[in-house]
């Protein structure tokens, strides 16, 4: 027997099930097919062909092989007569058919070699159609088959088959549109019989259109006639006739356009015959006829536009039976619902904004002895065919089965190359089935679509998201594979079990639930494409990655288990980790089994999910696991995985990826914020981990080495920042003579301002500044800075008299400071650059007397902006403010004609307030030392008359001493902070020379160059050549 399986959605079970059928002619045969359900699920994906609406199987008495109730008709055929029995070749008459080729009468009963039996004659075929009222046209009904029953105790009769109904209309091929109402004639009823009854005739088509010359639009209605019911019997009843098709189109010109704005419906299948009162023990019911198809497209390709309703007819109910008390008879099965839109020709392009629905299946007949009911008919498929291009923004639904629960596929592609484009308004009710030998693409035509249908992969299925986001929540099953094409995201969240491969060629394939990716599938991710677990753990059979595989969700802990080969084709593995100590949660790639072998190269990209950064211990944070015999090159080339960028940062720490555990054993891979180095040479200790170089900084001893932290590059940058800004403040402050030069209005031996009111007591001044600094500091990361700051300073006296000057100034300094420090376990490693920009506002008051004594007081406010740019990292910005107060005193003593010596003392107090700064993985808060600076110096100055003007040259020697303290940069995460301490305080010496040249009575130039040397301390400051050049004007 020819076994056919159909797949139906069962909402009670929450899954798709296969419903088996055993074909006999146009219908399913006996109820034994109900026992094949377990076989059907496997057979469905091993090449089972498309399932057409079938009539219900006739009942068959238990243990009998020579008699059975008639099966229902399908696709324009009448129902079969009951068989009683095959050894005599005696049966009821079959119902007449009604097809586009014509209508036939029911056949007479056959008595074969059963002498003395009485055969009933067949019913006449319907002939012609009638205009019932204007625009309403109906085909003639088929005649009923002749009954031959006798009574329950006396009869030898066999019923005849009912005649087929006539079509409502055959539309002329030159008609472009019709608003008429067409209805096919009903099939005639099968005649009742004693031994066996006749089958019902098929219903007629609503309308038939052959070879149209142009486009055709249906605006009215076209309804198939109902199938005739099967005859009743004391023994074997007849099957119901199939319902008539709603509309039949035979396109002879490719590209024909067919539009429907009205209603097209298949006719209902006829009910199977039931047992008559006082039946025989073996009485069995007839099968229900299949529902008629809504619209059938034959011939060449057709362009279909549907804005109306197209519906398959309902299957007929199976006949009730069971025989007398204790009998062995069985009821008939229900007929299947008709297909909504069926393309049998070269193909079709279908645009649906209306509704297309398969017919409901008929219910199985009841068992009069309380036994099992007949098999329920399956619902009809919504749209079926090959080489279909469907665009749907309406509703496509499979019909409900006779049980009222299971549902047929909404769309079934039976062969060729197909597509289903889903637009806004799309509603699919039922599965999308791709039969063996067919391929199909599901194309997203709009954003935000969510589809709950199952996808049945007998052939290859492709999703093309086409730049949109599509959610597919239904299950995907079958023997074939899945392809993801197009930009945009496809999110799967059903229970997917398909056995074929999965190819992510473009865009993103995302998981919307745990274990939604098929564990039986081999995955391939193409270049530029992404497989996104989105925080949902998955298992796959193998994975070849040329794109991105991301596990990252809202919290760490997602796992991707690969039970076969992992091939890294230069792709990226993205993991989420709470970067902290070794107990931190992390996403993990798990390779499981002896065939799970990592090869190629994969870049591991770590996303910090709330980690505060901390020192790891032991093995570190496990991110790649090899279990059950899997291997990852951790014991050979250590080449399968590498950390993108070389490190990832959180809090104050830098994490690196290490192959094998801390002792060098195993095939797992870990993240660690420490490195083991030789305590003498500072080089890494061999064993476990990637190659790097070490440094000092303290740590525990492990395996003959010292475990040191691997700080991130930003740590030295922020640790060095306060002293860099303090040096900028001091460069702007300078001292009195650097700031404004020597006063040309005083005598060399005295300090009083001898300028006359006419010359002006006040002066305005400005200078350009270039200061070089090299700073070395001790502390957690021992930062070192070097760079040059340049800018200007300009001021004016607001009030002056012979002894006093009171004024204000503004200034600006900017430049880059290159920073080294303890980074990544390496001492004196380049950390990056701090770019400084400082703006200043100052006020000064200076007093001098006739003896050469002066006192200079300054109050200076600074506003700071900075950008820290770590090596191979992302820049961040910050700001701060400073306040500085200075008192300077000096006394000039004559040592020779035109020469004086001037001892000087200066005391400076600084306060620096830096705001919080956000960097990746941390918030940085600065707690800076508010320190003192003392300067003791001596200056020797002379006075020389030159052709250019009065010149006052000098040379100066200074000793600077800053107070000791600690700057602390706190790198703060969600649950704690890592303090980075940097010591302040040190001694420097300076030698400088300069001069003031009076150009006129009111204008002077002044300049100075100098150099600093470090003389010890926790902060060691030295410089290249510092210089400033200024000009002042009396007014």
VEXKOL-142288 format. One record per residue (C-alpha): x, y, z. Coordinates in steps of 0.05 Angstrom, whole numbers, always signed. Layout:
BEGIN
       c1       c2       c3
        X        Y        Z
...
//
This chain:
BEGIN
       c1       c2       c3
       +0       +0       +0
      +21      +71      -13
      +35     +104      +54
      +25     +179      +56
      +38     +223     +117
      +13     +292     +133
      +41     +338     +187
       -7     +373     +234
       -1     +422     +292
      -28     +395     +357
      -38     +453     +407
      -56     +405     +463
      +11     +370     +456
      +46     +435     +437
      +81     +402     +377
      +74     +381     +305
      +53     +309     +293
      +50     +266     +231
      -18     +237     +212
      -12     +173     +171
      -55     +151     +114
      -59      +87      +73
      -83     +106       +3
     -133      +67      -37
     -151     +101     -102
     -169     +172      -84
     -179     +158      -11
     -148     +127      +50
     -165      +55      +62
     -178      +19     +126
     -172      +44     +197
     -108       +3     +206
      -71      +66     +182
      -84      +97     +250
      -31      +51     +279
      +25      +79     +235
      +33     +146     +271
      +99     +127     +303
     +128     +110     +234
     +102     +172     +202
     +145     +223     +238
     +209     +192     +212
     +181     +179     +143
     +159     +251     +134
     +230     +276     +127
     +256     +218      +87
     +223     +238      +22
     +148     +233      +32
     +114     +271      -24
      +61     +325      -19
       -4     +306      +15
      -68     +321      -23
     -136     +322      +10
     -158     +249      +15
     -225     +217      +29
     -235     +181      +93
     -221     +106      +97
     -280      +60     +100
     -287      +17     +161
     -263      -55     +159
     -289     -109     +204
     -237     -135     +252
     -203     -197     +224
     -237     -191     +157
     -197     -180      +92
     -250     -188      +39
     -300     -134      +58
     -300      -62      +80
     -339       +2      +78
     -327      +47      +18
     -274     +101      +23
     -291     +173      +10
     -275     +207      -56
     -226     +264      -66
     -206     +316     -118
     -269     +309     -160
     -281     +235     -152
     -341     +201     -122
     -340     +156      -61
     -327      +82      -68
     -382      +33      -57
     -379      -15       +1
     -343      -82      -14
     -377     -147       +4
     -339     -185      -15
     -276     -189      -57
     -279     -264      -68
     -345     -253     -104
     -323     -187     -134
     -387     -157     -107
     -392      -84      -85
     -436      -24      -84
     -432      +25     -142
     -380      +81     -141
     -402     +153     -142
     -394     +193     -206
     -339     +244     -215
     -340     +317     -231
     -275     +345     -261
     -256     +400     -310
     -257     +345     -363
     -329     +327     -350
     -382     +297     -305
     -399     +223     -299
     -458     +184     -274
     -454     +138     -215
     -437      +66     -230
     -485       +9     -219
     -470      -40     -164
     -430     -102     -183
     -454     -169     -157
     -398     -208     -190
     -409     -283     -179
     -461     -272     -125
     -519     -305     -158
     -587     -280     -138
     -562     -213     -112
     -596     -150     -135
     -552      -92     -161
     -576      -21     -156
     -567      +25     -215
     -523      +88     -213
     -550     +158     -209
     -549     +203     -269
     -496     +257     -278
     -518     +328     -268
     -530     +362     -334
     -525     +436     -347
     -533     +496     -303
     -591     +543     -287
     -596     +617     -275
     -632     +618     -209
     -638     +693     -209
     -600     +749     -244
     -526     +738     -232
     -538     +673     -193
     -521     +610     -231
     -524     +539     -205
     -502     +472     -234
     -549     +413     -235
     -545     +361     -180
     -525     +289     -194
     -578     +236     -187
     -581     +189     -127
     -559     +117     -135
     -614      +63     -132
     -624      +31      -64
     -629      -45      -56
     -636      -63      +17
     -693     -109      +33
     -699     -112     +108
     -653     -131     +165
     -669     -205     +158
     -680     -212      +84
     -642     -178      +29
     -589     -189      -24
     -584     -119      -51
     -525      -73      -69
     -535       +2      -75
     -516      +42     -137
     -469     +102     -138
     -493     +173     -139
     -481     +217     -200
     -432     +274     -203
     -457     +346     -197
     -449     +394     -256
     -406     +457     -253
     -438     +523     -239
     -408     +554     -302
     -354     +547     -354
     -331     +619     -363
     -314     +643     -432
     -240     +654     -444
     -253     +726     -467
     -286     +747     -402
     -243     +795     -361
     -284     +800     -298
     -346     +770     -267
     -388     +791     -208
     -435     +731     -214
     -449     +680     -161
     -431     +610     -185
     -448     +546     -147
     -433     +475     -169
     -486     +422     -166
     -486     +373     -108
     -465     +301     -119
     -520     +249     -116
     -527     +205      -54
     -504     +134      -58
     -559      +82      -56
     -570      +43       +8
     -556      -31       +4
     -563      -94      +45
     -495     -123      +34
     -461      -61       +8
     -483      +10       -6
     -463      +57      -62
     -415     +115      -58
     -437     +188      -63
     -424     +228     -125
     -374     +285     -128
     -398     +357     -123
     -389     +401     -184
     -340     +459     -192
     -366     +528     -177
     -335     +555     -242
     -283     +533     -293
     -240     +579     -336
     -199     +546     -391
     -146     +583     -432
     -165     +655     -416
     -141     +705     -467
     -123     +759     -416
     -128     +774     -343
     -188     +753     -302
     -217     +782     -238
     -270     +748     -196
     -311     +798     -156
     -370     +754     -140
     -370     +684     -111
     -354     +615     -136
     -372     +555      -92
     -364     +481     -105
     -422     +434      -96
     -426     +387      -37
     -407     +315      -46
     -462     +264      -42
     -467     +223      +21
     -449     +149      +19
     -506     +100      +22
     -524      +65      +87
     -522      -11      +94
     -535      -69     +142
     -464      -91     +126
     -415      -47      +87
     -434      +26      +76
     -412      +71      +19
     -362     +128      +20
     -381     +201      +12
     -365     +238      -52
     -313     +293      -54
     -335     +365      -51
     -330     +405     -115
     -274     +455     -126
     -291     +528     -119
     -254     +554     -180
     -210     +521     -232
     -163     +560     -277
     -124     +529     -333
      -74     +581     -357
      -48     +571     -427
      -10     +637     -430
      +49     +647     -382
      +42     +708     -337
      -34     +709     -337
      -61     +754     -281
     -117     +727     -237
     -148     +770     -184
     -200     +754     -131
     -237     +806      -92
     -297     +762      -76
     -307     +693      -45
     -282     +626      -70
     -299     +564      -31
     -293     +489      -42
     -354     +446      -30
     -361     +402      +31
     -346     +328      +24
     -403     +280      +31
     -413     +242      +95
     -395     +168      +96
     -453     +120     +100
     -473      +91     +167
     -500      +24     +189
     -575      +14     +184
     -616       -4     +244
     -607      -77     +267
     -541      -84     +229
     -501     -146     +217
     -443     -162     +264
     -392     -138     +212
     -427      -73     +194
     -375      -19     +177
     -383      +54     +160
     -362      +91      +97
     -308     +143      +95
     -325     +216      +89
     -310     +251      +24
     -253     +302      +20
     -270     +375      +17
     -264     +409      -50
     -204     +455      -63
     -218     +529      -60
     -180     +551     -122
     -138     +507     -168
      -86     +536     -216
      -64     +492     -273
      -21     +503     -335
      +28     +561     -342
      +52     +608     -289
       -1     +654     -260
       +3     +721     -224
      -48     +718     -168
      -74     +776     -127
     -123     +759      -72
     -158     +811      -31
     -219     +768      -18
     -229     +701      +14
     -208     +632      -13
     -228     +572      +28
     -223     +497      +20
     -285     +455      +32
     -295     +415      +96
     -284     +341      +95
     -345     +296     +105
     -355     +259     +170
     -342     +185     +173
     -401     +138     +177
     -420     +110     +244
     -419      +34     +252
     -396      -24     +294
     -445      -79     +281
     -493     -113     +327
     -477     -121     +400
     -408     -152     +405
     -398     -140     +330
     -332     -133     +294
     -350      -75     +249
     -314       -8     +251
     -335      +63     +233
     -310     +103     +174
     -257     +157     +176
     -270     +230     +164
     -250     +262      +98
     -194     +313      +94
     -208     +386      +85
     -195     +416      +16
     -133     +458       -1
     -146     +532       +0
     -104     +551      -61
      -71     +495     -101
      -22     +507     -157
      -12     +445     -200
      +20     +479     -259
      +87     +512     -274
      +84     +558     -214
      +52     +622     -189
      +67     +689     -159
      +16     +701     -105
       +3     +766      -69
      -46     +758      -12
      -77     +813      +29
     -142     +776      +42
     -151     +707      +70
     -134     +637      +45
     -155     +578      +89
     -154     +503      +82
     -218     +466      +97
     -232     +431     +162
     -224     +356     +166
     -285     +312     +178
     -295     +276     +243
     -287     +201     +246
     -351     +161     +253
     -375     +138     +321
     -370      +64     +340
     -438      +38     +359
     -407      -15     +404
     -367      +35     +444
     -302      +19     +409
     -253      +67     +376
     -281     +120     +330
     -259     +125     +259
     -197     +166     +242
     -208     +240     +238
     -195     +274     +173
     -137     +323     +168
     -147     +396     +154
     -131     +423      +85
      -66     +461      +70
      -75     +535      +60
      -30     +544       -1
       +5     +486      -37
      +47     +480      -99
     +116     +484     -130
     +155     +544     -156
     +113     +592     -115
     +131     +664      -98
      +83     +684      -43
      +79     +753      -12
      +33     +755      +47
       +5     +813      +87
      -61     +778      +99
      -80     +711     +130
      -60     +642     +107
      -84     +584     +150
      -85     +509     +149
     -151     +477     +165
     -166     +444     +231
     -169     +369     +233
     -232     +331     +249
     -211     +328     +321
     -216     +404     +325
     -144     +407     +352
      -92     +389     +300
      -80     +437     +243
      -52     +429     +173
       +5     +469     +144
       -9     +540     +124
      +39     +534      +65
      +69     +472      +33
     +122     +477      -21
     +122     +412      -60
     +180     +424     -107
     +223     +473     -145
     +249     +540     -119
     +201     +579      -75
     +196     +641      -32
     +150     +667      +22
     +155     +742      +36
     +123     +764     +101
      +99     +836     +105
      +64     +877     +158
       -4     +846     +172
      +21     +776     +158
      -15     +721     +196
       +6     +648     +186
      -35     +595     +222
       -2     +528     +213
      +66     +505     +191
     +109     +523     +131
     +129     +457      +99
     +185     +448      +49
     +180     +379      +18
     +239     +337       -4
     +264     +363      -71
     +240     +433      -58
     +277     +494      -32
     +245     +556       -3
     +265     +624      +24
     +226     +659      +79
     +238     +734      +68
     +224     +788     +119
     +189     +846      +85
     +181     +889     +148
     +211     +900     +217
     +184     +870     +281
     +149     +809     +252
     +139     +749     +298
     +118     +682     +269
      +97     +623     +311
      +91     +573     +255
     +131     +509     +252
     +181     +501     +195
     +186     +431     +166
     +252     +421     +129
     +243     +364      +80
     +284     +409      +33
     +332     +466      +48
     +300     +527      +81
     +330     +597      +76
     +314     +657     +118
     +329     +724      +85
     +318     +779     +136
     +330     +830      +81
     +353     +885     +128
     +297     +872     +178
     +289     +836     +244
     +247     +773     +245
     +228     +729     +304
     +211     +656     +290
     +182     +624     +352
     +156     +559     +323
     +195     +494     +321
     +240     +476     +262
     +248     +402     +245
     +267     +357     +188
     +325     +323     +154
     +349     +383     +114
     +386     +447     +133
     +376     +520     +147
     +409     +581     +115
     +409     +652     +141
     +419     +706      +88
     +411     +781      +86
     +425     +838     +134
     +384     +841     +197
     +370     +792     +254
     +332     +726     +254
     +315     +705     +325
     +296     +633     +338
     +262     +611     +403
     +226     +546     +387
     +248     +475     +401
     +289     +462     +338
     +312     +392     +320
     +328     +393     +246
     +387     +348     +226
     +417     +388     +168
     +470     +441     +171
     +461     +514     +191
     +496     +567     +150
     +496     +639     +175
     +519     +675     +112
     +499     +747     +129
     +467     +787     +185
     +454     +756     +253
     +422     +690     +274
     +403     +700     +347
     +375     +655     +401
     +312     +677     +437
     +312     +619     +486
     +359     +567     +515
     +374     +506     +472
     +336     +533     +413
     +393     +519     +364
     +390     +448     +337
     +440     +406     +374
     +443     +359     +314
     +464     +414     +266
     +533     +432     +242
     +539     +508     +242
     +579     +553     +196
     +586     +628     +207
     +609     +668     +147
     +653     +729     +146
     +615     +790     +170
     +558     +747     +198
     +541     +736     +271
     +515     +677     +311
     +487     +709     +374
     +467     +667     +434
     +444     +731     +468
     +454     +702     +537
     +419     +635     +523
     +460     +571     +529
     +462     +526     +468
     +491     +461     +442
     +512     +449     +370
     +544     +391     +333
     +603     +431     +305
     +621     +502     +288
     +665     +535     +235
     +671     +609     +248
     +694     +662     +199
     +650     +716     +230
     +628     +728     +301
     +600     +680     +353
     +573     +718     +412
     +550     +689     +478
     +541     +756     +512
     +475     +770     +548
     +455     +814     +606
     +493     +771     +656
     +552     +724     +651
     +545     +649     +653
     +522     +631     +583
     +552     +568     +553
     +561     +544     +482
     +574     +470     +480
     +604     +442     +415
     +605     +366     +410
     +646     +364     +346
     +701     +404     +313
     +711     +478     +327
     +745     +511     +267
     +768     +583     +275
     +775     +615     +207
     +799     +681     +236
     +731     +694     +267
     +714     +724     +334
     +687     +691     +397
     +653     +742     +442
     +645     +724     +515
     +615     +762     +574
     +654     +760     +639
     +648     +794     +706
     +721     +813     +708
     +742     +804     +780
     +779     +750     +818
     +784     +677     +798
     +714     +661     +824
     +682     +709     +775
     +625     +686     +732
     +638     +681     +657
     +608     +657     +592
     +644     +595     +568
     +657     +558     +504
     +655     +483     +521
     +685     +432     +474
     +659     +364     +493
     +681     +296     +466
     +739     +266     +430
     +718     +295     +363
     +713     +365     +393
     +780     +390     +368
     +795     +464     +363
     +836     +485     +303
     +851     +547     +263
     +852     +615     +297
     +797     +649     +337
     +800     +719     +367
     +769     +720     +436
     +734     +785     +453
     +715     +796     +526
     +658     +841     +547
     +661     +861     +620
     +593     +850     +652
     +596     +888     +718
     +665     +864     +740
     +703     +911     +786
     +772     +884     +769
     +813     +846     +818
     +875     +804     +825
     +863     +733     +803
     +895     +673     +837
     +911     +603     +815
     +885     +586     +746
     +844     +649     +737
     +775     +656     +704
     +759     +596     +660
     +730     +618     +593
     +744     +559     +547
     +734     +488     +572
     +755     +422     +541
     +720     +362     +571
     +710     +288     +555
     +773     +283     +512
     +768     +349     +474
     +832     +386     +455
     +846     +460     +442
     +922     +466     +424
     +935     +488     +496
     +987     +433     +501
    +1016     +442     +432
    +1018     +506     +391
     +973     +548     +437
     +947     +579     +372
     +872     +563     +370
     +852     +623     +412
     +881     +693     +424
     +853     +752     +461
     +832     +810     +417
     +875     +870     +431
     +922     +828     +474
     +886     +846     +539
     +820     +869     +568
     +816     +919     +626
     +772     +925     +687
     +783     +966     +749
     +857     +977     +755
     +876     +911     +722
     +894     +883     +655
     +871     +812     +639
     +905     +767     +589
     +886     +700     +560
     +928     +640     +581
     +929     +570     +552
     +927     +514     +604
     +923     +521     +679
     +973     +555     +725
    +1017     +493     +724
    +1014     +487     +648
     +968     +426     +648
     +902     +414     +612
     +868     +443     +551
     +826     +497     +584
     +839     +571     +574
     +837     +624     +628
     +836     +699     +640
     +886     +724     +692
     +904     +792     +719
     +972     +766     +743
    +1036     +742     +713
    +1090     +697     +740
    +1159     +725     +730
    +1230     +707     +750
    +1246     +749     +813
    +1317     +763     +787
    +1310     +774     +712
    +1237     +797     +710
    +1222     +750     +652
    +1162     +704     +652
    +1167     +636     +683
    +1155     +582     +631
    +1092     +540     +639
    +1020     +559     +632
     +997     +619     +595
    +1019     +660     +537
    +1087     +691     +530
    +1098     +759     +562
    +1151     +798     +599
    +1148     +812     +673
    +1167     +867     +720
    +1170     +886     +792
    +1112     +907     +834
    +1107     +854     +886
    +1066     +791     +890
    +1066     +721     +916
    +1117     +667     +900
    +1093     +610     +855
    +1134     +555     +824
    +1200     +590     +832
    +1173     +656     +806
    +1138     +717     +832
    +1065     +728     +815
    +1056     +801     +798
     +993     +840     +780
     +981     +862     +709
     +956     +933     +714
     +921     +966     +656
     +953    +1023     +618
     +906    +1075     +648
     +933    +1063     +718
    +1001    +1097     +708
     +967    +1152     +667
     +921    +1171     +725
     +975    +1159     +777
    +1021    +1209     +741
     +968    +1261     +727
     +968    +1301     +794
    +1043    +1315     +792
    +1039    +1334     +719
     +987    +1386     +735
    +1025    +1411     +796
    +1086    +1422     +752
    +1042    +1460     +703
    +1017    +1505     +760
    +1089    +1519     +782
    +1110    +1536     +711
    +1055    +1587     +707
    +1071    +1615     +777
    +1147    +1617     +768
    +1178    +1672     +810
    +1175    +1748     +808
    +1233    +1759     +760
    +1213    +1702     +713
    +1143    +1730     +711
    +1156    +1804     +699
    +1231    +1812     +692
    +1271    +1865     +729
    +1242    +1933     +742
    +1275    +1984     +696
    +1248    +2042     +738
    +1291    +2028     +799
    +1364    +2038     +812
    +1410    +1977     +817
    +1427    +1991     +890
    +1356    +2007     +912
    +1287    +1978     +904
    +1243    +2039     +903
    +1204    +2054     +840
    +1237    +2118     +815
    +1191    +2127     +755
    +1157    +2194     +751
    +1082    +2202     +745
    +1093    +2225     +674
    +1129    +2158     +659
    +1074    +2119     +694
    +1078    +2076     +755
    +1038    +2017     +727
    +1060    +1966     +676
    +1028    +1914     +632
    +1067    +1852     +614
    +1063    +1786     +576
    +1108    +1727     +564
    +1110    +1661     +527
    +1130    +1599     +565
    +1161    +1533     +546
    +1176    +1484     +602
    +1203    +1414     +596
    +1192    +1362     +651
    +1215    +1292     +664
    +1182    +1264     +727
    +1196    +1198     +761
    +1153    +1174     +820
    +1153    +1115     +866
    +1090    +1078     +884
    +1045    +1021     +862
    +1060    +1029     +788
    +1120    +1076     +791
    +1097    +1124     +737
    +1146    +1164     +697
    +1127    +1225     +655
    +1163    +1267     +603
    +1139    +1322     +558
    +1137    +1397     +544
    +1084    +1448     +562
    +1078    +1513     +525
    +1034    +1573     +532
    +1031    +1646     +552
    +1019    +1691     +612
     +996    +1763     +610
     +981    +1812     +666
     +974    +1884     +685
     +980    +1927     +747
     +914    +1952     +771
     +945    +1999     +821
    +1017    +2022     +834
    +1057    +2073     +873
    +1132    +2080     +887
    +1131    +2018     +932
    +1071    +1975     +911
    +1045    +1940     +851
     +978    +1904     +853
     +952    +1869     +791
     +922    +1808     +757
     +943    +1760     +703
     +915    +1705     +659
     +951    +1648     +627
     +947    +1582     +590
     +991    +1521     +584
     +981    +1458     +543
    +1022    +1399     +520
    +1029    +1324     +520
    +1062    +1282     +574
    +1086    +1213     +554
    +1077    +1163     +611
    +1113    +1098     +627
    +1099    +1052     +686
    +1084     +982     +711
    +1035     +959     +657
    +1015     +887     +642
    +1068     +859     +688
    +1123     +898     +654
    +1160     +953     +691
    +1173    +1018     +654
    +1126     +999     +598
    +1095    +1053     +555
    +1026    +1068     +583
    +1005    +1124     +536
     +999    +1199     +536
     +964    +1252     +579
     +945    +1313     +540
     +939    +1373     +587
     +904    +1440     +578
     +905    +1489     +636
     +876    +1559     +641
     +897    +1606     +697
     +874    +1669     +732
     +921    +1701     +783
     +926    +1761     +828
     +991    +1790     +855
    +1015    +1843     +904
    +1089    +1863     +905
    +1123    +1910     +954
    +1194    +1937     +948
    +1235    +1987     +990
    +1297    +2029     +979
    +1344    +1977    +1009
    +1329    +1925     +955
    +1281    +1883     +998
    +1219    +1857     +963
    +1159    +1814     +981
    +1116    +1783     +927
    +1050    +1749     +941
    +1009    +1710     +889
     +942    +1675     +890
     +931    +1632     +828
     +869    +1592     +807
     +873    +1540     +752
     +821    +1504     +710
     +846    +1439     +679
     +823    +1395     +623
     +859    +1331     +604
     +854    +1272     +557
     +887    +1207     +575
     +903    +1162     +516
     +927    +1093     +536
     +968    +1053     +487
     +921    +1010     +444
     +862    +1034     +485
     +805    +1083     +485
     +816    +1155     +506
     +779    +1187     +564
     +773    +1258     +587
     +769    +1293     +653
     +773    +1360     +687
     +795    +1391     +752
     +812    +1455     +789
     +871    +1479     +829
     +887    +1535     +877
     +958    +1559     +892
     +985    +1611     +941
    +1056    +1636     +940
    +1098    +1683     +982
    +1167    +1703     +957
    +1218    +1748     +992
    +1287    +1772     +969
    +1340    +1822     +989
    +1392    +1852     +942
    +1462    +1866     +968
    +1515    +1904     +928
    +1578    +1864     +915
    +1612    +1908     +863
    +1600    +1968     +820
    +1536    +1953     +780
    +1530    +1882     +810
    +1487    +1855     +867
    +1474    +1788     +900
    +1402    +1772     +918
    +1384    +1714     +965
    +1311    +1691     +955
    +1261    +1648     +992
    +1193    +1625     +966
    +1139    +1583     +998
    +1082    +1554     +957
    +1019    +1517     +978
     +979    +1478     +926
     +911    +1447     +927
     +888    +1403     +868
     +818    +1376     +859
     +806    +1328     +801
     +736    +1305     +784
     +715    +1233     +774
     +731    +1202     +706
     +697    +1143     +673
     +737    +1093     +634
     +717    +1025     +607
     +705     +980     +666
     +718    +1030     +722
     +706    +1098     +752
     +769    +1135     +772
     +769    +1179     +834
     +830    +1220     +853
     +850    +1235     +925
     +909    +1282     +917
     +961    +1306     +966
     +956    +1381     +982
    +1029    +1397     +989
    +1081    +1450    +1002
    +1139    +1472     +961
    +1198    +1512     +987
    +1249    +1546     +943
    +1315    +1575     +967
    +1356    +1611     +916
    +1409    +1663     +903
    +1413    +1710     +844
    +1472    +1752     +819
    +1451    +1810     +776
    +1488    +1864     +740
    +1473    +1927     +699
    +1506    +1942     +632
    +1496    +2000     +585
    +1490    +1977     +513
    +1474    +2012     +447
    +1407    +1976     +449
    +1391    +2000     +518
    +1401    +1986     +591
    +1415    +1911     +601
    +1406    +1876     +669
    +1435    +1805     +662
    +1431    +1753     +718
    +1446    +1682     +737
    +1405    +1644     +790
    +1414    +1580     +828
    +1353    +1548     +863
    +1340    +1488     +908
    +1268    +1462     +909
    +1240    +1418     +963
    +1168    +1391     +960
    +1133    +1360    +1018
    +1123    +1285    +1023
    +1054    +1255    +1015
    +1013    +1206     +974
     +968    +1214     +914
     +915    +1159     +911
     +877    +1141     +848
     +818    +1096     +864
     +795    +1051     +807
     +723    +1035     +828
     +678     +979     +804
     +607     +962     +824
     +628     +928     +888
     +694     +956     +909
     +756     +996     +892
     +830     +986     +879
     +873    +1043     +907
     +936    +1061     +868
     +985    +1100     +912
    +1038    +1146     +885
    +1088    +1181     +930
    +1103    +1255     +927
    +1160    +1296     +954
    +1231    +1306     +929
    +1288    +1354     +918
    +1311    +1388     +854
    +1364    +1440     +837
    +1361    +1492     +782
    +1409    +1536     +745
    +1381    +1592     +703
    +1405    +1654     +668
    +1367    +1713     +641
    +1365    +1788     +628
    +1320    +1849     +622
    +1333    +1899     +566
    +1303    +1968     +570
    +1286    +1990     +500
    +1254    +2056     +516
    +1232    +2093     +579
    +1167    +2053     +576
    +1184    +1987     +541
    +1228    +1929     +561
    +1243    +1858     +538
    +1261    +1802     +587
    +1279    +1729     +579
    +1306    +1668     +617
    +1330    +1598     +603
    +1343    +1545     +656
    +1350    +1472     +672
    +1329    +1427     +731
    +1366    +1368     +761
    +1336    +1316     +808
    +1369    +1312     +875
    +1329    +1253     +904
    +1263    +1237     +938
    +1201    +1197     +920
    +1186    +1246     +864
    +1246    +1260     +819
    +1239    +1321     +775
    +1287    +1343     +722
    +1282    +1380     +656
    +1312    +1397     +590
    +1317    +1470     +574
    +1262    +1514     +602
    +1252    +1582     +570
    +1208    +1643     +573
    +1209    +1710     +535
    +1168    +1770     +555
    +1155    +1844     +544
    +1128    +1898     +590
    +1101    +1967     +578
    +1095    +2024     +629
    +1030    +2063     +628
//
